[in-house]
């Protein structure tokens, strides 16, 4: 198994339609928050097709608010999110934190992954053969097709995370969104998930959003970084990885090193 | 055993038990999975309070049932209101509404000129006094709710399992939650009228809990919960007649017995699984073990 995470951004997007505009999602003067509580004022953000946008920030900084607003779970308090290529051409594949997925449900892996297709099925329609094929393909993509009939709740943390990624992939997304994909994982599992994300990005050309409070995850994967701390500042990854920038953002001295293809911040 | 069911009131009671068992048994899986036990109790109390209000206002015999439906629909709308959870946990609102509905029911009942026993029967039902029109209404509700849950099974399961993911795929989670709460409320209102609050509450929790404890898969859990609820209802009815006991208590007690059986079954299955021999190790590892033992 390779231990180098390749971060090349493909110029071509295999398997996905190219966007006419260089931006698939744009926020201009958007206020984000819950109810009447303003969390992120005046957000400006452009997401380019094929990019990996890492969203970094301390706890309580507004990362989840930003993510939920981009996904349409929360409505913007002011302004609107613009989709220059058309809303229909942006299909999200959301991978929530695996801890928030309810494990009391006695669902099999196959049933969980099939849920990723429900958005395409339409109300009241049952899965067809093409949906079954998409489910198998998604499980093959994450290398867990042999677990299809196992109960989801009996899997390990790393396997659950892969299954949630497979569920997102089953919906044939144009944008893959991962919320804290490696939290509470041991080192090999974390590494495997990061490699999977990088592989999916390279192979499918998926635009990817990764939210994490773990610096090394975002610094190693992202091509662009959004620093969130009650404001959103978007910088190219090369600038965001610099010790000076990170030290200024977190307010503590930070050192960055590159080890085996990964960027580690101390 | 079947001689008991030759009596016409027992036949009606049997039909009522089957209808209540099937509808409450099915919904019990969701009630347990979605952690709606407290909501179910609160909706039942809303129905009771609405009945008490209707009986205080009018003596029309049809009014209590109509009021119960209004009560649960108002309760369902209230508990599905998105703004409810914005400031405080929803459990607080459910608890407060439950206490208020209970208080209203008790006060109005104590001030009503009609006999307390008559009111208690109207409020809490008696499965031995079920009438044919009531059975028809229950059957109609069960058919409608059953059809809704059959047609939209995937939507209900998806929005309860992962509502955020569902929202990102354009599924209207609040609409499905409202539909679920109203369906649950309708079943509760009618089932309480037929079988009483204790019976309905027992059948809305215990079968689903037992099926999930037995580690059934989700589709099987719905089936087995319905089977357990119907069997508990029918046997409970039979024993109530034989031993001259309250049917609600009997059915609830049987439900608890079913849970014990499910727990024992689950423990037995787990022990069996743990006793299974470990998979055979690879020839290289076997060789290594032999070499080590020899040395």
Interface residues (C-beta under 8 A of the other chain):
Chain A: X34 X35 X68 X71 X72 X73 X92 X94 X96 X100 X101 X102 X104 X105 X106 X107 X108 X111 X115 X116 X118 X119 X121 X123 X124 X126 X151 X167 X171 X177
Chain B: X33 X86 X151 X152 X154 X155 X158 X161 X162 X164 X165 X166 X167 X168 X169 X170 X171 X212 X215 X216 X217 X218 X221
